[in-house]
Amino acid sequence: MSKLVDARGLSCPQPVIKTLNAIKTADTSEIVVLVDTDTAKENVIRAAKSESWDEIDIKEEDGAYRITIRK
């Protein structure tokens, strides 16, 4: 089961901080992050990679991005 981080409506660096906190406390190897800007999407992916997590899927839905990352 994946963990969900809803960072829609938050401005940077909040989506990155929420994602990094989820990574640090993850009890699962998959996290889904919801963001609503291109900048947040790119920053979240970059932050995940810096923690050795890989982005495995990005879907655009309802004006937001659903980013799935995996350890």
Backbone hydrogen bonds, N-H to C=O, Kabsch-Sander energy under -0.5 kcal/mol:
donor,donor_aa,acceptor,acceptor_aa,energy
3,K,30,E,-2.1
5,V,32,V,-3.1
6,D,4,L,-0.5
7,A,5,V,-0.9
7,A,34,L,-2.6
10,L,7,A,-1.5
14,Q,11,S,-1.9
17,I,13,P,-2.5
18,K,14,Q,-2.8
19,T,15,P,-2.1
20,L,16,V,-2.9
21,N,17,I,-2.4
22,A,18,K,-2.0
23,I,19,T,-2.4
24,K,20,L,-2.4
25,T,21,N,-1.6
26,A,23,I,-0.9
31,I,69,I,-2.5
32,V,3,K,-3.5
33,V,31,I,-0.5
33,V,67,I,-3.2
34,L,5,V,-3.0
35,V,33,V,-0.5
35,V,65,Y,-2.0
41,K,37,T,-2.1
42,E,38,D,-2.6
43,N,39,T,-2.6
44,V,40,A,-2.7
45,I,41,K,-2.2
46,R,42,E,-2.3
47,A,43,N,-2.5
48,A,44,V,-2.5
49,K,45,I,-2.3
50,S,46,R,-1.8
51,E,47,A,-0.8
51,E,48,A,-0.9
52,S,49,K,-1.8
53,W,48,A,-2.6
54,D,70,R,-3.0
56,I,54,D,-0.5
56,I,68,T,-3.0
57,D,68,T,-1.4
59,K,66,R,-2.2
61,E,59,K,-0.6
61,E,64,A,-2.7
64,A,61,E,-1.5
65,Y,35,V,-3.6
66,R,59,K,-3.3
67,I,33,V,-3.1
67,I,65,Y,-0.6
68,T,57,D,-3.1
68,T,66,R,-0.6
69,I,31,I,-3.0
69,I,67,I,-0.6
70,R,54,D,-2.7
71,K,29,S,-2.2
